[in-house]
Amino acid sequence: MNSWDLELSLLQKDGYDINKIGDKVPKYKEIKLLGYEKPISRGELLLAGQSNIEITKIIVIHPFEYNNEQLVKIGDDTYQVVIHYKLSNEEIELKLKSKKGLS
């Protein structure tokens, strides 16, 4: 049995701001929830590498909480969802890679 004690936020686009030079910058609202982290197996890393996919973290959440958000925040770090995969009616797996430039 896994422990659902990983606090994370799904980042959902919530309009735009204008930065100092006039560019539109997306705003995000945080949807806080709990999940758990799965270890990344060697086989998983090998398959990802062969497909030119970088995976730095795998987390599991409830599918009814996920609405195809592309960014996940865990602590102070932001990750991009590379692949999502339904494990069962109760769990969905999100494979993540580090996202630079967002905090």
Protein Blocks (a to p, Z undefined) as FASTA:
>chain_A
ZZdfbccdddddebjaddfkopacddddddddddddddddfklmmmmmmnopacfbdcdd
dfklpghiabdcehjbccddfbdcdfblmbccddddddehiZZ
